Amino acid sequence: MKRRDFLTRAPVAMAATAAPVAASSAMQDENPALLALGAELPQVEQAYQDALNAWFDAWNFWSPQWPLAPEACCNKWGAMGYDREIERDLRGAGIRREGQRSAWTIKTAAEMEQDIERAREMLAKDDKRKRSYGKRFRQHRYNEIAEAELGLALLPGYLTEIDRIKCESNFEAIDKERYRATEAIFAFARKVLAEESRTIEGVRIKARACAAINRLHPHDLKFGDMGAWKHDANITGLLGAAVLEVI
């Protein structure tokens, strides 16, 4: 080898040889517990991705089958009371129908029976009046009775269908698993950050654990780690402290 070639290639060769040695040395000097956690990260992330995929598979299959409540069973003005529940979707979130400002509420059978009884009482009182309130008044009461009777007829079928979908889809358990897997990502990052990092390799492990949080679904990223207030330090601060330990 010519002297000029040696001077050109030797530094590159030396650097290539030294890099694995340096990396190996850093691994030897690093906290073993932290290295072990670093090896676990892919499994923790995969568990989240599996839960997320299962959630979307179930949602995409079952959500289109979820029925809207019959209008005769609904209070369209969102009034509460009578132990009423708002109309909900497969997730349990309120349904806001197109053009509506808020979710409708589902009348109970007892409430619709009371509607019928009240309307009949008002008609009976009108019958006793010397001068009736008029055709519009009476027709409105008849319409109330007819709608409530229709609602009573349709409500059992609606409730049976949503119960069937809940049971067959097992969506509640799937949703809980997604939540658990999301919380596990945050908990794992905190566990990693709690370990001592002695080298830059340890800081990299901590950074990877934190970066996994940013790969969460936007909804999980926004609403995950709801118990963060319980911790004395936030994740960003812990990672910053880890960087300062080794620079």
PyMOL commands that set and color helices and strands:
alter all, ss='L'
color gray80, all
select helices_A, chain A and resi 3-29+32-65+71-73+109-128+135-169+171-194+200-213+218-223+228-230+235-246
alter helices_A, ss='H'
color red, helices_A
select strands_A, chain A and resi 74-75+85-86+105-106
alter strands_A, ss='S'
color yellow, strands_A
deselect
rebuild
show_as cartoon
